[in-house]
Amino acid sequence: MRARGTNASHSVVKLRFFEGLGTRELEVIRRAAMERRYPASSVITNQGRPADHLYLLISGRARYFYITKSGRKTLLLWLTPGEILGSAAFLSRPSEYLMSTEAIKDSSFLVWDSAAIRGLAVRYPKLVENALSMGSKHLGWYLADHVALVCDTARERLAQVLIQLAGVIGQKSPEGIEFDATNEELASAANITPFTASRLLTEWQSNRAVIKRRGKILLRSPEQLLQRAA
């Protein structure tokens, strides 16, 4: 990990966390941050530790995960540039990170300590509004995930995970949408065993709904996949 004064590109003005803010306001907010780089597989935040920093992902990819009491690692939401983590840093009462976060690829973040981000929130309330809007989106994702866990079959859950990942981290190609994910990652996200994930992917590959390629998955048609999973 490396920290230094931020010189992030002007593209940050397009991030949702900065929506509704002017150029001068953005310069003040950015000067209050440090830019930190994390190599792939490194842990950025740890569940149960003080939530004393707010992170804004500006390049790379990360994801939330949770360690259960039995020591099982459960994968949660994938994060792409523009997402924030550690929103509890806005709170005046000391809080803890509810989940851990790890870098999937080499990633860069703008980072504010809790005192700095609370001070900025007083000056620029739009920051809090944007953070709440982004948090509401995450809550909707977890709600849908919980409902699927209660109501859907293993086939339906895995199909939804594939479609969600394609929408979040996928790259479009003439053949469909391609993204990188292992059987273990997909199984954890869908709350099924790796064996079940492998069996279903093999079945869907035989009818060309998905294609596996060297650690990557090509989703040819979300509609076709949902039909196969029903």
One Martini backbone bead per residue (centre of mass of N, CA, C, O) as a GRO file, in nm:
protein
  230
    1MET     BB    1   0.098   0.034   0.020
    2ARG     BB    2   0.024   0.378  -0.088
    3ALA     BB    3   0.081   0.719   0.011
    4ARG     BB    4  -0.052   1.036  -0.116
    5GLY     BB    5  -0.100   1.296  -0.275
    6THR     BB    6  -0.348   1.390  -0.476
    7ASN     BB    7  -0.372   1.332  -0.862
    8ALA     BB    8  -0.630   1.288  -0.978
    9SER     BB    9  -0.823   1.280  -1.223
   10HIS     BB   10  -1.087   1.452  -1.379
   11SER     BB   11  -1.287   1.200  -1.377
   12VAL     BB   12  -1.407   1.233  -1.083
   13VAL     BB   13  -1.647   1.429  -1.159
   14LYS     BB   14  -1.829   1.165  -1.256
   15LEU     BB   15  -1.886   1.079  -0.984
   16ARG     BB   16  -2.144   1.023  -0.769
   17PHE     BB   17  -2.017   1.150  -0.508
   18PHE     BB   18  -1.992   1.443  -0.691
   19GLU     BB   19  -2.265   1.520  -0.734
   20GLY     BB   20  -2.347   1.870  -0.747
   21LEU     BB   21  -2.051   1.973  -0.777
   22GLY     BB   22  -1.813   2.194  -0.802
   23THR     BB   23  -1.495   2.265  -0.886
   24ARG     BB   24  -1.407   2.400  -0.618
   25GLU     BB   25  -1.522   2.186  -0.430
   26LEU     BB   26  -1.356   1.949  -0.542
   27GLU     BB   27  -1.078   2.058  -0.469
   28VAL     BB   28  -1.119   2.056  -0.165
   29ILE     BB   29  -1.191   1.756  -0.134
   30ARG     BB   30  -0.930   1.637  -0.269
   31ARG     BB   31  -0.717   1.774  -0.079
   32ALA     BB   32  -0.827   1.601   0.179
   33ALA     BB   33  -0.698   1.365   0.031
   34MET     BB   34  -0.574   1.043  -0.023
   35GLU     BB   35  -0.372   0.828  -0.215
   36ARG     BB   36  -0.433   0.476  -0.248
   37ARG     BB   37  -0.257   0.166  -0.294
   38TYR     BB   38  -0.367  -0.170  -0.393
   39PRO     BB   39  -0.304  -0.477  -0.421
   40ALA     BB   40  -0.382  -0.764  -0.507
   41SER     BB   41  -0.538  -0.928  -0.223
   42SER     BB   42  -0.575  -0.694  -0.044
   43VAL     BB   43  -0.664  -0.546   0.256
   44ILE     BB   44  -0.858  -0.259   0.348
   45THR     BB   45  -1.088  -0.372   0.536
   46ASN     BB   46  -1.208  -0.457   0.874
   47GLN     BB   47  -1.406  -0.622   1.051
   48GLY     BB   48  -1.451  -0.451   1.366
   49ARG     BB   49  -1.315  -0.201   1.288
   50PRO     BB   50  -1.261   0.113   1.279
   51ALA     BB   51  -1.449   0.369   1.107
   52ASP     BB   52  -1.194   0.605   1.001
   53HIS     BB   53  -1.261   0.568   0.682
   54LEU     BB   54  -1.302   0.689   0.351
   55TYR     BB   55  -1.369   0.525   0.035
   56LEU     BB   56  -1.268   0.583  -0.315
   57LEU     BB   57  -1.298   0.427  -0.608
   58ILE     BB   58  -1.087   0.490  -0.911
   59SER     BB   59  -0.937   0.202  -0.946
   60GLY     BB   60  -1.028  -0.109  -1.032
   61ARG     BB   61  -1.105  -0.376  -0.784
   62ALA     BB   62  -1.360  -0.487  -0.549
   63ARG     BB   63  -1.474  -0.645  -0.229
   64TYR     BB   64  -1.690  -0.785  -0.024
   65PHE     BB   65  -1.657  -0.945   0.306
   66TYR     BB   66  -1.733  -1.228   0.534
   67ILE     BB   67  -1.669  -1.346   0.864
   68THR     BB   68  -1.753  -1.598   1.035
   69LYS     BB   69  -1.747  -1.766   1.332
   70SER     BB   70  -1.626  -2.027   1.170
   71GLY     BB   71  -1.441  -1.883   0.923
   72ARG     BB   72  -1.614  -1.809   0.689
   73LYS     BB   73  -1.599  -1.691   0.357
   74THR     BB   74  -1.811  -1.429   0.236
   75LEU     BB   75  -1.925  -1.316  -0.055
   76LEU     BB   76  -2.017  -1.012  -0.196
   77LEU     BB   77  -1.984  -0.714  -0.318
   78TRP     BB   78  -1.894  -0.571  -0.602
   79LEU     BB   79  -1.637  -0.323  -0.694
   80THR     BB   80  -1.630  -0.018  -0.868
   81PRO     BB   81  -1.569   0.260  -0.997
   82GLY     BB   82  -1.731   0.498  -0.759
   83GLU     BB   83  -1.721   0.354  -0.503
   84ILE     BB   84  -1.798   0.328  -0.158
   85LEU     BB   85  -1.634   0.293   0.170
   86GLY     BB   86  -1.709   0.370   0.499
   87SER     BB   87  -1.969   0.556   0.584
   88ALA     BB   88  -1.931   0.562   0.903
   89ALA     BB   89  -1.732   0.812   0.899
   90PHE     BB   90  -1.970   1.029   0.925
   91LEU     BB   91  -1.988   0.958   1.214
   92SER     BB   92  -1.954   1.065   1.545
   93ARG     BB   93  -1.989   0.788   1.629
   94PRO     BB   94  -1.830   0.520   1.696
   95SER     BB   95  -1.743   0.279   1.446
   96GLU     BB   96  -1.779  -0.014   1.243
   97TYR     BB   97  -1.698  -0.243   1.028
   98LEU     BB   98  -1.913  -0.480   0.886
   99MET     BB   99  -1.696  -0.525   0.662
  100SER     BB  100  -1.486  -0.642   0.433
  101THR     BB  101  -1.206  -0.549   0.209
  102GLU     BB  102  -1.091  -0.629  -0.126
  103ALA     BB  103  -0.860  -0.661  -0.371
  104ILE     BB  104  -0.868  -0.787  -0.700
  105LYS     BB  105  -0.715  -0.547  -0.807
  106ASP     BB  106  -0.533  -0.308  -0.875
  107SER     BB  107  -0.583  -0.020  -0.654
  108SER     BB  108  -0.750   0.302  -0.619
  109PHE     BB  109  -0.781   0.561  -0.361
  110LEU     BB  110  -0.976   0.781  -0.195
  111VAL     BB  111  -0.889   0.925   0.134
  112TRP     BB  112  -1.069   0.981   0.440
  113ASP     BB  113  -1.090   1.090   0.734
  114SER     BB  114  -1.333   1.140   0.962
  115ALA     BB  115  -1.282   1.440   1.017
  116ALA     BB  116  -1.274   1.535   0.723
  117ILE     BB  117  -1.555   1.425   0.621
  118ARG     BB  118  -1.728   1.576   0.831
  119GLY     BB  119  -1.641   1.860   0.752
  120LEU     BB  120  -1.735   1.840   0.454
  121ALA     BB  121  -2.036   1.775   0.515
  122VAL     BB  122  -2.099   2.054   0.633
  123ARG     BB  123  -2.019   2.218   0.372
  124TYR     BB  124  -2.125   1.947   0.185
  125PRO     BB  125  -2.424   1.787   0.186
  126LYS     BB  126  -2.411   1.629  -0.087
  127LEU     BB  127  -2.235   1.397   0.010
  128VAL     BB  128  -2.450   1.259   0.186
  129GLU     BB  129  -2.664   1.221  -0.029
  130ASN     BB  130  -2.489   1.043  -0.212
  131ALA     BB  131  -2.425   0.822  -0.005
  132LEU     BB  132  -2.720   0.737   0.044
  133SER     BB  133  -2.783   0.657  -0.246
  134MET     BB  134  -2.567   0.434  -0.262
  135GLY     BB  135  -2.664   0.273  -0.013
  136SER     BB  136  -2.946   0.206  -0.128
  137LYS     BB  137  -2.842   0.028  -0.356
  138HIS     BB  138  -2.707  -0.183  -0.176
  139LEU     BB  139  -2.961  -0.262  -0.020
  140GLY     BB  140  -3.112  -0.369  -0.268
  141TRP     BB  141  -2.915  -0.597  -0.325
  142TYR     BB  142  -2.945  -0.745  -0.047
  143LEU     BB  143  -3.247  -0.792  -0.066
  144ALA     BB  144  -3.243  -0.964  -0.323
  145ASP     BB  145  -3.052  -1.178  -0.206
  146HIS     BB  146  -3.233  -1.269   0.029
  147VAL     BB  147  -3.482  -1.350  -0.132
  148ALA     BB  148  -3.334  -1.562  -0.302
  149LEU     BB  149  -3.248  -1.743  -0.064
  150VAL     BB  150  -3.549  -1.805   0.026
  151CYS     BB  151  -3.698  -1.860  -0.280
  152ASP     BB  152  -3.469  -1.979  -0.447
  153THR     BB  153  -3.288  -2.168  -0.632
  154ALA     BB  154  -2.978  -2.258  -0.717
  155ARG     BB  155  -3.012  -2.194  -1.016
  156GLU     BB  156  -3.128  -1.907  -0.983
  157ARG     BB  157  -2.897  -1.784  -0.818
  158LEU     BB  158  -2.666  -1.828  -1.020
  159ALA     BB  159  -2.791  -1.672  -1.251
  160GLN     BB  160  -2.804  -1.399  -1.102
  161VAL     BB  161  -2.503  -1.371  -1.050
  162LEU     BB  162  -2.415  -1.366  -1.344
  163ILE     BB  163  -2.582  -1.116  -1.424
  164GLN     BB  164  -2.468  -0.917  -1.217
  165LEU     BB  165  -2.168  -0.939  -1.300
  166ALA     BB  166  -2.206  -0.854  -1.591
  167GLY     BB  167  -2.313  -0.565  -1.509
  168VAL     BB  168  -2.054  -0.478  -1.333
  169ILE     BB  169  -1.775  -0.644  -1.479
  170GLY     BB  170  -1.842  -0.653  -1.769
  171GLN     BB  171  -1.755  -0.727  -2.117
  172LYS     BB  172  -1.828  -0.646  -2.424
  173SER     BB  173  -1.917  -0.859  -2.701
  174PRO     BB  174  -2.022  -1.020  -2.983
  175GLU     BB  175  -2.105  -1.281  -2.786
  176GLY     BB  176  -2.126  -1.088  -2.518
  177ILE     BB  177  -2.044  -1.128  -2.166
  178GLU     BB  178  -1.737  -1.072  -1.995
  179PHE     BB  179  -1.592  -1.241  -1.702
  180ASP     BB  180  -1.427  -1.279  -1.387
  181ALA     BB  181  -1.465  -1.613  -1.233
  182THR     BB  182  -1.496  -1.846  -0.999
  183ASN     BB  183  -1.652  -2.111  -0.865
  184GLU     BB  184  -1.612  -2.020  -0.571
  185GLU     BB  185  -1.728  -1.735  -0.601
  186LEU     BB  186  -2.007  -1.815  -0.708
  187ALA     BB  187  -2.088  -2.000  -0.474
  188SER     BB  188  -2.076  -1.788  -0.249
  189ALA     BB  189  -2.279  -1.582  -0.377
  190ALA     BB  190  -2.514  -1.826  -0.403
  191ASN     BB  191  -2.507  -2.040  -0.175
  192ILE     BB  192  -2.318  -2.280  -0.280
  193THR     BB  193  -2.151  -2.528  -0.406
  194PRO     BB  194  -1.891  -2.586  -0.613
  195PHE     BB  195  -2.017  -2.837  -0.739
  196THR     BB  196  -2.283  -2.706  -0.828
  197ALA     BB  197  -2.159  -2.484  -1.000
  198SER     BB  198  -2.011  -2.673  -1.197
  199ARG     BB  199  -2.257  -2.833  -1.297
  200LEU     BB  200  -2.422  -2.592  -1.408
  201LEU     BB  201  -2.209  -2.477  -1.602
  202THR     BB  202  -2.188  -2.730  -1.773
  203GLU     BB  203  -2.480  -2.733  -1.863
  204TRP     BB  204  -2.483  -2.440  -1.989
  205GLN     BB  205  -2.252  -2.499  -2.189
  206SER     BB  206  -2.394  -2.723  -2.359
  207ASN     BB  207  -2.627  -2.487  -2.442
  208ARG     BB  208  -2.472  -2.193  -2.468
  209ALA     BB  209  -2.529  -1.982  -2.239
  210VAL     BB  210  -2.233  -2.051  -2.155
  211ILE     BB  211  -1.870  -1.970  -2.139
  212LYS     BB  212  -1.560  -2.116  -2.067
  213ARG     BB  213  -1.238  -1.915  -2.014
  214ARG     BB  214  -0.974  -1.903  -1.844
  215GLY     BB  215  -1.142  -1.772  -1.583
  216LYS     BB  216  -1.381  -1.714  -1.775
  217ILE     BB  217  -1.709  -1.568  -1.855
  218LEU     BB  218  -1.963  -1.618  -2.102
  219LEU     BB  219  -2.250  -1.431  -2.157
  220ARG     BB  220  -2.481  -1.459  -2.408
  221SER     BB  221  -2.781  -1.477  -2.245
  222PRO     BB  222  -2.987  -1.384  -1.999
  223GLU     BB  223  -3.255  -1.499  -2.100
  224GLN     BB  224  -3.160  -1.789  -2.153
  225LEU     BB  225  -3.061  -1.848  -1.867
  226LEU     BB  226  -3.334  -1.813  -1.722
  227GLN     BB  227  -3.471  -2.042  -1.873
  228ARG     BB  228  -3.271  -2.268  -1.776
  229ALA     BB  229  -3.324  -2.206  -1.455
  230ALA     BB  230  -3.645  -2.263  -1.426
   0.00000   0.00000   0.00000
